[in-house]
């Protein structure tokens, strides 16, 4: 069973732009509806076996969950940080310890929010009428993620495949489609093959360091630049290829998944898509910038004998300058958001899902519906911590 991705860029652009404008006009409150509408568009465009995914999330759930999370975070920031600050000044006569402990304390909450956001999205996603689901386990994921990251950092990144595999396995082994539980197979050592470009970048960087010690500065600089470029590609390659390997070792009720994305193509989508969005945003930015400059320089231009040029804007004052500045900012912000959806997010989703296949198709017919997960907090913590900024 292959997967088809439909949907036009123009429809996505106008949807993203329209919902972005409404978000600005409502001072941000509409963003919960904006995210819901965008997800419904994206989900409906992804069609494994010709059957579109469905997103049935409720923006009111997101809003209430966000408000609940804000209350909890306000308590943490207001009470816990106050206690930490008092203890820091009492013991060390300085506030550095309080800031450090407070930052470390937020890290588990970030992973906690990640897991709960994933659980909510899966609980509100359907395919062929069957719900997805994820078992509770946010705190278990949070402390595991903290430990794995600590081990990865201490190993200078050499144990990154171990962290990638076990965190993915924790989530996948708790994931359901209907009544069928998904399982993550394989071993963490299989992901070392995905790190080959990163090892190559390390070797080139070491060669650059050796050249620098040998006082061959031009060669050292060239090698370090090459190492940086190869390292950047290596990070992209690791993410893409690790996802491919992990996907191929997943099973659900006897159904196997295969994925064949290209790391180079994903990288170029991000690079070229970002450049196209930047160029498209640059034109209105220049026009609005010139208009703002004319308003600010109206008096100077009049003294230079250019009264006719500045006559239409001569009466504009500070309020007009502020209004134009706000207009320029939000125009750039809205265009950037809409264009990155068109030139980056949609092409990446199309590339990934177009290479997804499921087999055997007959085994899917044996899966039944699961009960609805009443997840009333939605993605509140993810929104409060800015984890849920992406789709």
C-alpha positions as CSV (number, residue, x, y, z in Angstrom):
1,X,0.0,0.0,0.0
2,X,1.5,3.3,-1.1
3,X,0.9,6.8,0.2
4,X,-0.2,9.8,-1.8
5,X,0.1,13.4,-0.8
6,X,-2.3,15.9,-2.5
7,X,-3.0,19.6,-2.0
8,X,-1.9,22.7,-3.8
9,X,0.6,25.3,-2.6
10,X,-1.8,28.2,-3.4
11,X,-4.6,26.8,-1.2
12,X,-2.1,26.3,1.6
13,X,-0.6,29.7,1.2
14,X,-4.0,31.5,1.4
15,X,-5.1,29.3,4.4
16,X,-1.9,30.0,6.3
17,X,-2.0,33.8,5.4
18,X,-5.7,34.2,6.3
19,X,-5.5,32.3,9.6
20,X,-2.3,34.3,10.4
21,X,-4.0,37.6,9.9
22,X,-6.9,36.5,12.2
23,X,-4.4,35.4,14.8
24,X,-2.8,38.9,14.7
25,X,-6.2,40.7,14.8
26,X,-7.2,38.6,17.8
27,X,-3.9,39.3,19.6
28,X,-2.9,35.6,19.4
29,X,-6.1,33.9,20.6
30,X,-7.0,32.6,17.1
31,X,-3.7,30.6,16.9
32,X,-5.4,27.6,18.4
33,X,-8.0,27.7,15.6
34,X,-5.2,28.4,13.1
35,X,-3.2,25.4,14.1
36,X,-6.3,23.2,14.0
37,X,-7.2,24.3,10.5
38,X,-3.7,23.9,9.2
39,X,-3.5,20.4,10.7
40,X,-6.8,19.4,9.2
41,X,-5.5,20.6,5.8
42,X,-2.2,18.7,6.1
43,X,-3.8,15.5,7.5
44,X,-6.4,15.4,4.8
45,X,-3.7,15.7,2.1
46,X,-1.9,12.6,3.4
47,X,-3.6,9.5,2.0
48,X,-2.1,6.1,2.7
49,X,-3.8,3.6,0.3
50,X,-6.1,6.5,-0.9
51,X,-7.7,7.0,2.5
52,X,-7.0,10.5,4.0
53,X,-5.9,11.0,7.5
54,X,-8.3,12.9,9.7
55,X,-7.5,15.4,12.4
56,X,-10.4,15.9,14.8
57,X,-8.7,18.2,17.4
58,X,-10.8,20.9,19.1
59,X,-9.3,24.4,19.4
60,X,-11.3,25.0,22.6
61,X,-9.4,22.0,24.1
62,X,-6.1,23.7,23.1
63,X,-7.1,27.0,24.6
64,X,-8.3,25.6,27.9
65,X,-5.2,23.3,28.1
66,X,-2.9,26.3,27.4
67,X,-4.6,28.4,30.2
68,X,-4.2,25.5,32.6
69,X,-0.6,25.1,31.7
70,X,0.0,28.9,32.2
71,X,-1.4,28.6,35.7
72,X,0.9,25.7,36.5
73,X,3.9,27.5,34.9
74,X,3.1,30.7,36.8
75,X,3.2,28.8,40.0
76,X,6.5,27.3,39.1
77,X,8.0,30.6,38.0
78,X,6.5,32.6,40.9
79,X,6.9,30.2,43.9
80,X,9.7,27.8,43.0
81,X,11.9,30.4,41.6
82,X,11.3,32.7,44.6
83,X,12.4,29.9,46.9
84,X,15.5,29.1,44.8
85,X,16.4,32.8,44.7
86,X,16.2,33.1,48.5
87,X,18.3,29.9,49.0
88,X,20.9,31.1,46.5
89,X,21.4,34.5,48.1
90,X,21.4,32.9,51.6
91,X,24.0,30.2,50.7
92,X,26.1,31.9,48.0
93,X,25.3,35.6,48.1
94,X,24.5,35.4,44.4
95,X,21.6,34.5,42.1
96,X,23.6,32.4,39.6
97,X,22.8,29.1,41.4
98,X,19.1,29.9,41.4
99,X,19.1,30.6,37.7
100,X,21.1,27.4,37.0
101,X,18.8,25.2,39.1
102,X,15.7,26.8,37.6
103,X,16.9,26.2,34.1
104,X,17.7,22.5,34.9
105,X,14.3,22.2,36.4
106,X,12.6,23.3,33.2
107,X,14.3,20.7,31.1
108,X,12.2,17.7,32.3
109,X,9.0,19.8,31.9
110,X,10.1,20.4,28.2
111,X,10.3,16.6,27.6
112,X,7.1,16.1,29.6
113,X,5.3,18.6,27.3
114,X,6.7,16.9,24.2
115,X,5.3,13.5,25.1
116,X,1.9,15.0,26.1
117,X,1.6,16.9,22.8
118,X,2.4,13.8,20.9
119,X,-0.3,11.9,22.9
120,X,-2.9,14.5,22.2
121,X,-2.1,14.7,18.4
122,X,-2.3,10.9,18.1
123,X,-5.6,10.8,20.1
124,X,-7.2,13.2,17.7
125,X,-5.9,11.5,14.5
126,X,-7.9,8.9,12.6
127,X,-7.3,6.8,9.5
128,X,-10.0,4.7,7.9
129,X,-12.2,5.7,10.8
130,X,-9.8,4.2,13.5
131,X,-8.2,6.3,16.2
132,X,-4.6,6.4,17.0
133,X,-3.5,6.6,20.7
134,X,-0.6,6.8,23.1
135,X,-0.5,5.4,26.6
136,X,0.2,7.8,29.5
137,X,3.9,8.0,30.4
138,X,5.0,11.6,30.1
139,X,7.0,11.6,33.3
140,X,8.6,8.3,32.4
141,X,9.6,9.8,29.1
142,X,10.9,13.0,30.7
143,X,13.3,11.4,33.1
144,X,14.5,8.9,30.5
145,X,15.1,11.7,28.1
146,X,17.1,13.7,30.7
147,X,19.3,10.7,31.5
148,X,19.9,9.8,27.8
149,X,20.8,13.4,26.9
150,X,23.3,13.5,29.9
151,X,24.9,10.2,28.8
152,X,25.1,11.5,25.1
153,X,26.7,14.8,26.1
154,X,29.2,13.0,28.4
155,X,30.1,10.7,25.5
156,X,30.7,13.7,23.2
157,X,27.8,12.5,21.0
158,X,29.1,9.0,20.4
159,X,26.1,7.4,22.2
160,X,23.6,9.5,20.3
161,X,22.2,6.4,18.5
162,X,21.5,4.8,21.8
163,X,19.4,7.8,22.9
164,X,17.6,8.1,19.6
165,X,16.6,4.4,19.6
166,X,15.5,4.0,23.2
167,X,13.5,7.2,23.3
168,X,11.8,6.3,20.1
169,X,11.1,2.8,21.4
170,X,9.6,4.1,24.6
171,X,7.1,6.1,22.5
172,X,6.4,3.6,19.8
173,X,5.8,0.7,22.1
174,X,3.1,2.7,23.8
175,X,1.4,3.7,20.5
176,X,-1.8,2.2,19.2
177,X,-3.8,2.2,16.0
178,X,-7.2,1.1,16.9
179,X,-6.8,-2.0,19.1
180,X,-3.4,-2.9,17.7
181,X,-0.2,-1.9,19.5
182,X,2.8,-0.8,17.6
183,X,6.2,-2.3,18.3
184,X,9.7,-0.9,17.7
185,X,12.2,-3.6,16.6
186,X,15.9,-3.5,15.8
187,X,18.8,-2.5,18.0
188,X,20.4,0.9,18.8
189,X,23.7,-0.1,17.2
190,X,22.0,-0.2,13.7
191,X,21.9,3.6,13.8
192,X,25.6,4.0,13.7
193,X,25.5,3.5,10.0
194,X,23.5,6.7,9.8
195,X,26.4,8.6,11.4
196,X,28.9,7.9,8.7
197,X,28.9,11.5,7.3
198,X,29.3,12.8,10.8
199,X,32.4,10.6,11.4
200,X,33.7,11.9,8.1
201,X,33.2,15.5,9.2
202,X,35.1,14.6,12.4
203,X,38.0,13.2,10.5
204,X,38.2,16.2,8.3
205,X,38.1,18.5,11.3
206,X,40.9,16.6,12.9
207,X,42.9,16.9,9.7
208,X,42.2,20.6,9.9
209,X,43.5,20.8,13.5
210,X,46.6,18.9,12.5
211,X,47.2,21.4,9.6
212,X,46.7,24.3,12.0
213,X,49.4,22.8,14.4
214,X,51.7,22.5,11.4
215,X,51.1,26.2,10.8
216,X,49.5,25.7,7.4
217,X,46.7,28.2,8.1
218,X,45.0,28.4,4.6
219,X,44.8,24.6,4.5
220,X,43.5,24.4,8.0
221,X,40.8,27.0,7.3
222,X,39.7,25.2,4.1
223,X,39.5,21.8,5.9
224,X,37.5,23.3,8.8
225,X,35.0,24.9,6.4
226,X,34.6,21.6,4.6
227,X,34.2,19.8,7.9
228,X,31.4,22.3,8.9
229,X,29.6,21.7,5.6
230,X,29.9,17.9,5.8
231,X,28.9,18.1,9.5
232,X,25.8,20.0,8.6
233,X,24.8,17.5,6.0
234,X,25.8,14.7,8.5
235,X,23.2,16.0,11.0
236,X,20.5,16.0,8.4
237,X,21.6,12.6,7.1
238,X,21.5,11.2,10.6
239,X,18.0,12.4,11.3
240,X,16.6,11.2,7.9
241,X,18.4,7.9,7.7
242,X,17.8,7.0,11.4
243,X,14.1,7.7,10.8
244,X,14.2,5.4,7.8
245,X,15.9,2.6,9.7
246,X,13.6,3.0,12.7
247,X,10.5,3.0,10.5
248,X,11.5,-0.2,8.7
249,X,11.8,-2.0,12.0
250,X,8.3,-0.9,13.3
251,X,5.4,-3.3,13.1
252,X,1.7,-3.1,14.0
253,X,-0.5,-6.2,13.9
254,X,1.8,-7.8,11.4
255,X,1.8,-4.7,9.2
256,X,5.3,-3.5,8.2
257,X,6.3,0.0,7.2
258,X,9.0,1.1,4.8
259,X,10.3,4.6,4.2
260,X,12.9,5.8,1.6
261,X,13.5,9.5,1.9
262,X,16.6,11.2,0.6
263,X,18.7,13.2,3.1
264,X,20.2,15.4,0.4
265,X,16.8,16.2,-0.9
266,X,15.4,17.0,2.5
267,X,18.4,19.3,3.1
268,X,17.9,21.1,-0.2
269,X,14.2,21.6,0.5
270,X,15.1,23.3,3.8
271,X,17.9,25.4,2.3
272,X,16.2,26.4,-1.0
273,X,12.8,26.7,0.6
274,X,14.1,29.1,3.2
275,X,15.9,31.1,0.6
276,X,12.8,31.4,-1.6
277,X,10.7,32.5,1.4
278,X,13.4,35.0,2.4
279,X,13.5,36.5,-1.1
280,X,9.7,36.7,-1.3
281,X,9.6,38.4,2.1
282,X,12.5,40.8,1.2
283,X,10.5,42.7,-1.5
284,X,7.6,43.9,0.7
285,X,10.1,44.5,3.5
286,X,12.1,46.9,1.3
287,X,9.0,48.7,0.1
288,X,7.7,49.2,3.6
289,X,11.1,50.2,4.8
290,X,11.4,52.9,2.1
291,X,8.0,54.2,2.9
292,X,8.9,54.4,6.6
293,X,12.1,56.1,5.7
294,X,10.2,58.7,3.7
295,X,7.8,59.4,6.5
296,X,10.7,59.9,9.0
297,X,12.6,62.1,6.5
298,X,9.7,64.2,5.3
299,X,11.0,67.4,7.0
300,X,14.6,67.0,5.6
301,X,13.3,66.3,2.1
302,X,11.1,69.4,2.3
303,X,14.1,71.6,3.2
304,X,15.9,70.2,0.2
305,X,13.2,71.5,-2.1
306,X,11.4,68.2,-2.7
307,X,8.0,69.3,-1.3
308,X,6.1,67.7,-4.2
309,X,7.6,64.2,-3.4
310,X,6.7,64.4,0.3
311,X,3.4,66.3,0.0
312,X,1.2,63.1,0.4
313,X,3.0,62.2,3.6
314,X,3.9,65.6,5.0
315,X,1.1,65.6,7.5
316,X,1.9,62.2,9.0
317,X,3.3,62.2,12.5
318,X,4.6,59.9,15.1
319,X,1.4,57.8,15.1
320,X,1.8,57.1,11.4
321,X,5.4,56.1,11.9
322,X,4.4,53.7,14.6
323,X,1.5,52.3,12.5
324,X,3.8,51.7,9.5
325,X,6.4,50.1,11.7
326,X,3.8,47.7,13.1
327,X,2.4,47.0,9.7
328,X,5.9,46.2,8.3
329,X,6.6,43.8,11.2
330,X,3.4,41.9,10.9
331,X,3.5,41.8,7.1
332,X,6.9,40.2,7.2
333,X,5.9,37.9,10.0
334,X,2.7,36.7,8.2
335,X,4.4,36.3,4.8
336,X,7.3,34.4,6.4
337,X,4.9,32.0,8.2
338,X,2.8,31.4,5.1
339,X,5.7,31.0,2.7
340,X,7.7,28.6,4.9
341,X,4.5,26.4,5.0
342,X,4.4,26.5,1.2
343,X,8.2,26.1,0.4
344,X,9.4,24.0,3.4
345,X,6.7,22.2,5.4
346,X,4.6,20.9,2.5
347,X,7.5,19.7,0.3
348,X,9.1,17.9,3.3
349,X,5.8,16.2,4.2
350,X,5.2,15.3,0.6
351,X,8.7,13.9,0.2
352,X,8.5,11.8,3.4
353,X,5.0,10.4,3.0
354,X,5.3,9.8,-0.7
355,X,7.9,7.2,0.1
356,X,5.9,5.5,2.8
357,X,4.4,2.0,2.1
358,X,2.5,-0.4,4.3
359,X,2.2,-4.2,3.8
360,X,0.4,-6.5,3.9
361,X,-2.7,-4.4,3.4
362,X,-5.0,-7.3,4.5
363,X,-3.8,-7.2,8.1
364,X,-5.1,-3.7,8.5
365,X,-8.7,-5.0,8.1
366,X,-8.3,-7.0,11.3
367,X,-7.8,-3.9,13.5
368,X,-10.8,-2.6,15.4
369,X,-11.7,0.8,16.9
370,X,-10.3,1.9,20.3
371,X,-12.1,4.1,22.9
372,X,-11.8,7.8,22.7
373,X,-9.0,9.3,24.8
374,X,-10.5,12.1,26.8
375,X,-7.4,14.3,26.8
376,X,-8.8,17.6,28.2
377,X,-5.5,19.4,28.8
378,X,-4.7,19.1,25.0
379,X,-1.2,20.5,24.2
380,X,-1.3,23.2,26.9
381,X,2.2,22.5,28.3
382,X,3.6,22.3,24.8
383,X,2.2,25.7,23.9
384,X,3.3,27.3,27.2
385,X,6.9,26.0,26.7
386,X,6.8,26.7,22.9
387,X,7.2,22.9,22.2
388,X,4.1,22.8,20.0
389,X,5.2,25.5,17.6
390,X,5.5,23.1,14.8
391,X,2.7,20.9,13.3
